[in-house]
Amino acid sequence: MSDLAGQGRAKSPDPAASTSDPVPDRIHAVPVRHPGRWASAVVVLVLAAMVVHGLVTNDKFDWPTVGKYLFNEQVVRGVGWTLWLTVAAMVIGIVLAVLLAVMRRSENPVMRYVSWIYIWFFRGTPIYTQLVFWGLISVLYPKLSLGVPFGPEWLHFTTTELVTASRAAILGLGLNEAAYLAEIVRAGLQSVDRGQEEASRALGMKDSTILRRVILPQAMRVIVPPTGNETISMLKTTSLVLAVPFILDLNYATRAIGTRIFLPVPLLVVAAIWYLAITSVLMVGQHYLERHYGRGFDEHHGGRAGGGPGGRATRQEAIAEAGTTPEIAVFDDMGRPHGGGAGGAR
């Protein structure tokens, strides 16, 4: 009986604590513990430490040689050519992709089928095979001419002079990339509500103006993320231009040095470091582009309005501050009018 009485006294609330707490019967919540998170973090850190230890202590990587050739003149020139191939191919791919996506949405069946056949062909054949054919273009067609089919020819070109190795590599990469980007652009265009186009037509806007001023700016939110991924993929795909053959890119430059000094592994590490560095810069640029075109749809700041938490103005507050609709009341997330808005003042 004495034990039960003692337990009862232990469970009874302290009168002094009850009088000092302004909230009666307060629930003292205990934070949820997550032992699984700590265990998984420890496992990941141990594995990461093992990977770093294996890289640092393995003599086969020959880190002094990596440092010696990291900024070698031939390697840096290869980086420049790799960047040029990436930029030029992506420009060609983006321009053609927009054109192909518009053709796929056209009411003209010829345009639709031509676009579909282009995408089908270039997505259905390996990029390496396409680059090999571009390298053989001068063998397949020694001369190119401009004129009427089965009729007179007005201009003649020698293929070896017109299509050099660098141009063949850029064309091969750009034409192949256009097929993939066309589907990305088409998905972005379809993500824009049909009413946007109908409203623009009602205002008397031309189709080209609607596409440039209304549809594309809204579709960029969907187009930019996968296009950024395609750009990073293109950077690494340039290592296949040896099929043309083009021998000035980063991958071939490091392989040539490694073969000459009989140390291929350190030079492969040099190439990997440069690819990782360029990819990191591209990822940062992609992040800022996504944030720019995703304004108003940021899921980390209060949903589509992008306001509320963090001191950012809600959409209704932004409208009220613009002064274009002075009679609209501004309400908070609970539906209560703000004092600062036009409606709140009344």
JOCOR-V992087 format. One record per residue. RES is the residue in three letters. SS is DSSP state (~ for helix, > for strand, _ for the rest). D_FIRST is the distance of its C-alpha to the first C-alpha in Angstrom with 1 decimal. Layout:
RES&SS&D_FIRST + RES&SS&D_FIRST
This chain:
MET&_&0.0 + SER&~&3.8 + ASP&~&5.4 + LEU&~&5.2 + ALA&~&6.2 + GLY&~&8.6 + GLN&~&9.9 + GLY&~&10.5 + ARG&~&12.3 + ALA&~&14.3 + LYS&~&15.5 + SER&_&16.6 + PRO&_&20.3 + ASP&_&21.9 + PRO&~&23.9 + ALA&~&26.6 + ALA&~&27.2 + SER&~&27.3 + THR&~&30.0 + SER&~&32.0 + ASP&_&32.2 + PRO&_&35.1 + VAL&_&34.0 + PRO&_&30.8 + ASP&_&28.4 + ARG&_&30.5 + ILE&_&30.1 + HIS&_&30.1 + ALA&_&32.1 + VAL&_&32.1 + PRO&_&35.6 + VAL&_&36.2 + ARG&_&36.8 + HIS&_&39.9 + PRO&~&39.8 + GLY&~&42.7 + ARG&~&44.9 + TRP&~&44.3 + ALA&~&44.9 + SER&~&48.1 + ALA&~&49.4 + VAL&~&49.0 + VAL&~&50.8 + VAL&~&53.6 + LEU&~&54.0 + VAL&~&54.2 + LEU&~&56.9 + ALA&~&58.8 + ALA&~&58.8 + MET&~&60.1 + VAL&~&62.9 + VAL&~&63.9 + HIS&~&63.9 + GLY&~&66.1 + LEU&~&68.6 + VAL&~&68.9 + THR&~&69.2 + ASN&_&71.5 + ASP&~&75.0 + LYS&~&76.5 + PHE&~&75.9 + ASP&_&78.1 + TRP&~&76.7 + PRO&~&79.7 + THR&~&82.0 + VAL&~&79.9 + GLY&~&80.1 + LYS&~&83.9 + TYR&~&84.7 + LEU&_&82.1 + PHE&_&84.7 + ASN&_&87.8 + GLU&~&90.7 + GLN&~&90.9 + VAL&~&87.2 + VAL&~&87.2 + ARG&~&90.3 + GLY&~&88.4 + VAL&~&85.5 + GLY&~&88.0 + TRP&~&89.6 + THR&~&86.2 + LEU&~&85.3 + TRP&~&88.7 + LEU&~&88.4 + THR&~&84.9 + VAL&~&86.0 + ALA&~&89.3 + ALA&~&87.8 + MET&~&85.0 + VAL&~&87.5 + ILE&~&89.7 + GLY&~&86.7 + ILE&~&85.2 + VAL&~&88.6 + LEU&~&89.3 + ALA&~&85.8 + VAL&~&86.1 + LEU&~&89.4 + LEU&~&88.2 + ALA&~&85.1 + VAL&~&87.4 + MET&~&89.8 + ARG&~&86.9 + ARG&_&86.1 + SER&_&89.8 + GLU&_&91.3 + ASN&_&94.2 + PRO&~&93.7 + VAL&~&95.9 + MET&~&93.7 + ARG&~&90.5 + TYR&~&91.9 + VAL&~&93.4 + SER&~&90.0 + TRP&~&88.2 + ILE&~&90.6 + TYR&~&90.4 + ILE&~&86.6 + TRP&~&86.7 + PHE&~&89.2 + PHE&~&87.8 + ARG&~&84.2 + GLY&~&85.2 + THR&_&87.1 + PRO&_&85.7 + ILE&~&86.3 + TYR&~&87.8 + THR&~&90.3 + GLN&~&91.3 + LEU&~&91.8 + VAL&~&94.0 + PHE&~&96.2 + TRP&~&96.5 + GLY&~&97.7 + LEU&_&100.3 + ILE&~&101.4 + SER&~&104.6 + VAL&~&105.4 + LEU&~&104.7 + TYR&_&106.6 + PRO&_&109.0 + LYS&>&110.2 + LEU&>&108.6 + SER&>&110.8 + LEU&>&110.5 + GLY&>&112.6 + VAL&_&113.1 + PRO&_&111.7 + PHE&_&114.7 + GLY&_&116.9 + PRO&_&118.1 + GLU&>&115.9 + TRP&>&115.9 + LEU&>&113.8 + HIS&>&113.2 + PHE&>&110.5 + THR&>&110.0 + THR&~&106.5 + THR&~&106.1 + GLU&~&106.9 + LEU&~&104.9 + VAL&_&101.7 + THR&_&100.8 + ALA&~&97.9 + SER&~&95.7 + ARG&~&96.7 + ALA&~&96.1 + ALA&~&92.6 + ILE&~&91.8 + LEU&~&93.2 + GLY&~&91.4 + LEU&~&88.0 + GLY&~&88.6 + LEU&~&89.8 + ASN&~&87.0 + GLU&~&84.4 + ALA&~&85.9 + ALA&~&84.9 + TYR&~&81.2 + LEU&~&81.2 + ALA&~&83.0 + GLU&~&80.0 + ILE&~&77.7 + VAL&~&80.0 + ARG&~&80.3 + ALA&~&76.5 + GLY&~&76.4 + LEU&~&79.1 + GLN&~&77.4 + SER&~&74.2 + VAL&_&76.0 + ASP&_&75.8 + ARG&~&79.1 + GLY&~&79.2 + GLN&~&79.9 + GLU&~&83.2 + GLU&~&84.1 + ALA&~&83.5 + SER&~&85.7 + ARG&~&88.5 + ALA&~&88.3 + LEU&_&89.0 + GLY&_&92.1 + MET&_&90.9 + LYS&_&92.6 + ASP&~&90.8 + SER&~&91.1 + THR&~&89.8 + ILE&~&86.8 + LEU&~&86.0 + ARG&~&86.4 + ARG&~&84.9 + VAL&~&82.3 + ILE&~&81.2 + LEU&~&81.2 + PRO&~&79.3 + GLN&~&76.4 + ALA&~&76.6 + MET&~&76.3 + ARG&~&72.6 + VAL&~&72.6 + ILE&~&75.6 + VAL&~&74.7 + PRO&~&71.6 + PRO&~&73.3 + THR&~&76.6 + GLY&~&74.9 + ASN&~&73.6 + GLU&~&77.2 + THR&~&78.6 + ILE&~&76.3 + SER&~&77.2 + MET&~&80.9 + LEU&~&80.6 + LYS&~&79.6 + THR&~&82.1 + THR&~&84.9 + SER&~&84.5 + LEU&~&86.2 + VAL&~&89.5 + LEU&~&90.9 + ALA&~&91.9 + VAL&_&94.5 + PRO&_&95.1 + PHE&_&94.0 + ILE&_&93.3 + LEU&_&92.4 + ASP&_&88.7 + LEU&~&85.8 + ASN&~&84.9 + TYR&~&88.4 + ALA&~&88.9 + THR&~&86.0 + ARG&~&86.9 + ALA&~&90.5 + ILE&~&89.4 + GLY&~&86.9 + THR&~&89.7 + ARG&~&92.1 + ILE&~&90.0 + PHE&_&88.3 + LEU&_&84.8 + PRO&~&83.6 + VAL&~&79.9 + PRO&~&79.9 + LEU&~&82.2 + LEU&~&79.9 + VAL&~&77.2 + VAL&~&79.5 + ALA&~&80.1 + ALA&~&76.4 + ILE&~&75.7 + TRP&~&78.4 + TYR&~&77.3 + LEU&~&73.7 + ALA&~&74.9 + ILE&~&77.1 + THR&~&74.4 + SER&~&72.0 + VAL&~&74.5 + LEU&~&75.1 + MET&~&71.4 + VAL&~&71.1 + GLY&~&74.1 + GLN&~&72.7 + HIS&~&69.4 + TYR&~&71.3 + LEU&~&73.6 + GLU&~&70.6 + ARG&~&69.0 + HIS&~&72.3 + TYR&~&73.0 + GLY&_&69.4 + ARG&_&69.2 + GLY&_&67.5 + PHE&_&65.8 + ASP&_&63.4 + GLU&_&60.1 + HIS&_&58.4 + HIS&_&59.2 + GLY&_&58.1 + GLY&~&60.0 + ARG&~&63.7 + ALA&~&64.1 + GLY&_&63.1 + GLY&_&61.6 + GLY&_&58.5 + PRO&~&56.3 + GLY&~&57.7 + GLY&~&59.8 + ARG&_&62.5 + ALA&_&64.1 + THR&_&63.5 + ARG&~&66.6 + GLN&~&66.8 + GLU&~&66.7 + ALA&~&69.4 + ILE&~&71.6 + ALA&~&71.2 + GLU&~&72.1 + ALA&~&75.2 + GLY&_&76.5 + THR&_&78.0 + THR&_&75.9 + PRO&_&75.3 + GLU&_&74.1 + ILE&_&71.2 + ALA&_&67.7 + VAL&_&65.3 + PHE&>&61.8 + ASP&_&58.7 + ASP&_&56.5 + MET&_&54.6 + GLY&_&57.9 + ARG&_&58.0 + PRO&>&61.4 + HIS&_&61.9 + GLY&_&63.5 + GLY&_&66.0 + GLY&_&67.6 + ALA&~&70.4 + GLY&~&68.3 + GLY&~&65.5 + ALA&~&68.0 + ARG&_&68.8
